[in-house]
Amino acid sequence: MTIITDLLTDIRSKLLDLDRPVVSDLVHPGQPPDELERLFGPTPETVRDWFSWCDGTRRRPGQTVGQSAFIPGYIFPSAGEAAEIRRAGHADLDTMGQWLPLLVNASADLYAAIWQETQFLGVAGVLESEPTEIEYMTIEEMLRVHSAAFAEGAYFVDGGELEVDDDAFDQIFLRVTGRAPLF
């Protein structure tokens, strides 16, 4: 276990507490290191930890994004899906360095780990029609923010969907990271 896999497990337990259907749809375990190396080439250890913990979200007929959300609006892609998204490229991310999507949504929005050679640059938030910026300095920081959002009620279930209280989330983000949220 690593800090990344521990934090992912913590979020999974919070989803279980909320009785979210995604818990049974997360594919465990993830891919072994040799398969990740084949799919991605060299990657930072924290990125390998991410995809070794879980290999995506199983799709079911009639499943909604809300039912499959790992955090509100975003699903956990498989290593293969992440590799396909990376191969397709992204104008902003491609100029920042090597990258892989960690969380994706039903449109073009995503959170992507970015690195150059051996230096991890951060996790970028990619929102359609918005500039792409580093939102989290590390994957650990991102997971700590999301874990706190679950623990403190900024993430909650309403009408069967996983939702976010934006104001509460912004306060958590500020407290955990020491920075104001970008959006």
ROSE-802509 format. One record per residue (C-alpha): residue number from 1; residue in one letter; x, y, z. Coordinates in steps of 0.5 Angstrom, whole numbers, plus 500, padded with zeros to 3 digits. Example, Ala and Ser with C-alpha at 12.3 -4.5 7.8 and 13.67 -1.06 7.14 Angstrom:
BEGIN
NODE   nr  rest    u    v    w
NODE    1     A  525  491  516
NODE    2     S  527  498  514
This chain:
BEGIN
NODE   nr  rest    u    v    w
NODE    1     M  500  500  500
NODE    2     T  502  507  499
NODE    3     I  499  514  501
NODE    4     I  496  514  494
NODE    5     T  493  507  495
NODE    6     D  491  509  502
NODE    7     L  487  515  500
NODE    8     L  484  512  494
NODE    9     T  481  506  499
NODE   10     D  479  512  504
NODE   11     I  475  515  498
NODE   12     R  472  508  497
NODE   13     S  470  507  504
NODE   14     K  466  514  504
NODE   15     L  463  512  497
NODE   16     L  461  506  501
NODE   17     D  458  510  507
NODE   18     L  454  514  502
NODE   19     D  451  507  499
NODE   20     R  454  509  492
NODE   21     P  453  504  486
NODE   22     V  460  506  484
NODE   23     V  463  502  489
NODE   24     S  461  495  486
NODE   25     D  463  498  479
NODE   26     L  470  499  481
NODE   27     V  475  494  478
NODE   28     H  480  492  483
NODE   29     P  486  491  483
NODE   30     G  488  495  478
NODE   31     Q  494  493  472
NODE   32     P  500  490  474
NODE   33     P  507  495  473
NODE   34     D  509  491  467
NODE   35     E  502  492  464
NODE   36     L  502  500  466
NODE   37     E  509  500  463
NODE   38     R  507  497  456
NODE   39     L  501  502  456
NODE   40     F  504  508  458
NODE   41     G  511  508  458
NODE   42     P  515  511  464
NODE   43     T  511  515  469
NODE   44     P  511  517  476
NODE   45     E  510  512  481
NODE   46     T  504  516  484
NODE   47     V  501  515  477
NODE   48     R  503  508  477
NODE   49     D  500  507  484
NODE   50     W  493  510  481
NODE   51     F  492  505  476
NODE   52     S  495  499  480
NODE   53     W  489  501  485
NODE   54     C  483  500  480
NODE   55     D  483  499  473
NODE   56     G  477  503  472
NODE   57     T  469  503  472
NODE   58     R  465  497  470
NODE   59     R  460  500  465
NODE   60     R  453  497  466
NODE   61     P  447  498  461
NODE   62     G  443  504  463
NODE   63     Q  448  507  468
NODE   64     T  448  514  469
NODE   65     V  455  518  470
NODE   66     G  452  520  477
NODE   67     Q  451  513  479
NODE   68     S  459  511  477
NODE   69     A  462  518  479
NODE   70     F  468  517  484
NODE   71     I  467  524  485
NODE   72     P  461  529  483
NODE   73     G  461  529  476
NODE   74     Y  468  524  474
NODE   75     I  469  517  473
NODE   76     F  475  513  474
NODE   77     P  478  511  467
NODE   78     S  481  504  466
NODE   79     A  489  504  464
NODE   80     G  487  503  457
NODE   81     E  482  508  457
NODE   82     A  487  513  460
NODE   83     A  492  511  454
NODE   84     E  487  512  449
NODE   85     I  485  519  451
NODE   86     R  492  521  452
NODE   87     R  494  518  445
NODE   88     A  488  523  442
NODE   89     G  492  528  445
NODE   90     H  490  535  448
NODE   91     A  492  542  445
NODE   92     D  493  545  452
NODE   93     L  496  539  456
NODE   94     D  501  536  450
NODE   95     T  504  543  451
NODE   96     M  505  542  459
NODE   97     G  509  535  458
NODE   98     Q  507  528  459
NODE   99     W  500  527  462
NODE  100     L  495  522  463
NODE  101     P  487  523  465
NODE  102     L  486  521  472
NODE  103     L  479  522  472
NODE  104     V  474  524  467
NODE  105     N  467  526  465
NODE  106     A  462  525  460
NODE  107     S  464  531  456
NODE  108     A  471  533  455
NODE  109     D  473  535  462
NODE  110     L  478  531  466
NODE  111     Y  483  532  471
NODE  112     A  490  530  469
NODE  113     A  497  528  472
NODE  114     I  502  532  468
NODE  115     W  510  531  469
NODE  116     Q  516  532  465
NODE  117     E  521  527  465
NODE  118     T  522  525  472
NODE  119     Q  519  532  475
NODE  120     F  512  531  477
NODE  121     L  508  538  475
NODE  122     G  501  537  478
NODE  123     V  494  535  477
NODE  124     A  491  540  472
NODE  125     G  484  541  471
NODE  126     V  481  541  464
NODE  127     L  474  544  463
NODE  128     E  471  545  457
NODE  129     S  472  553  454
NODE  130     E  476  554  460
NODE  131     P  484  555  461
NODE  132     T  488  549  463
NODE  133     E  491  550  469
NODE  134     I  495  546  475
NODE  135     E  490  545  480
NODE  136     Y  493  541  485
NODE  137     M  501  540  486
NODE  138     T  500  533  487
NODE  139     I  496  527  486
NODE  140     E  496  526  494
NODE  141     E  494  533  495
NODE  142     M  488  532  490
NODE  143     L  486  526  494
NODE  144     R  486  529  501
NODE  145     V  482  535  498
NODE  146     H  477  530  496
NODE  147     S  477  526  502
NODE  148     A  476  532  506
NODE  149     A  470  534  502
NODE  150     F  467  527  503
NODE  151     A  468  527  510
NODE  152     E  466  534  511
NODE  153     G  459  534  507
NODE  154     A  461  538  501
NODE  155     Y  460  532  497
NODE  156     F  453  529  499
NODE  157     V  447  525  495
NODE  158     D  441  528  493
NODE  159     G  436  525  489
NODE  160     G  440  519  488
NODE  161     E  446  523  485
NODE  162     L  453  525  488
NODE  163     E  453  533  488
NODE  164     V  458  538  491
NODE  165     D  456  544  495
NODE  166     D  461  549  492
NODE  167     D  462  554  497
NODE  168     A  464  548  502
NODE  169     F  468  545  497
NODE  170     D  472  552  496
NODE  171     Q  473  552  504
NODE  172     I  476  545  504
NODE  173     F  480  546  498
NODE  174     L  483  553  501
NODE  175     R  484  549  508
NODE  176     V  488  543  505
NODE  177     T  492  546  500
NODE  178     G  493  553  503
NODE  179     R  491  556  496
NODE  180     A  484  559  493
NODE  181     P  481  555  488
NODE  182     L  482  557  481
NODE  183     F  475  556  479
